[in-house]
């Protein structure tokens, strides 16, 4: 289902989190649960992966992760601030110490000049550390490719916090 390089990256993240005794939670918008699916594709992931939140709507971000509605209204759903709050909320609403959150525009529609198709914000959080953030502009490379590249970026950023 997933390309071999992504599966290898997921294996490394899970192995390193296991050694560090860290549990992982995901908070996903534009990927719709692909990061959680990628992690759980690896046998034995249940001792590291706690849960995944698919928060596709603004309301679900507020209800499940505590992202303030006025923050989304002010900054937009696809923003650094929302990604950071999603990661923080995922840790607060799980039994994990390590979180990754993604929000973006996978396309083919929905982009604007300021927020084009392919723009994705990724945030990773670990209890007791500063939240990491990256903005990626993958371009209009197709919905599937944007989502797969987002999975790779998310796991790479998450790995930096282990």
Secondary structure, DSSP 4 states (H G I P E B T S, - for coil): ---HHHHHHHHHHHHHHHHTT--EEEEESTTTTHHHHHHHTSTTGGGTEEEEEE--SHHHHHHHH---HHHHHHH-SSSHHHHHHHHHHHHHTSS-SEEEEEEE--SSS---SSS-TTEEEEEEEETTSPPEEEEEE--SS-HHHHHHHHHHHHHHHHHHT-
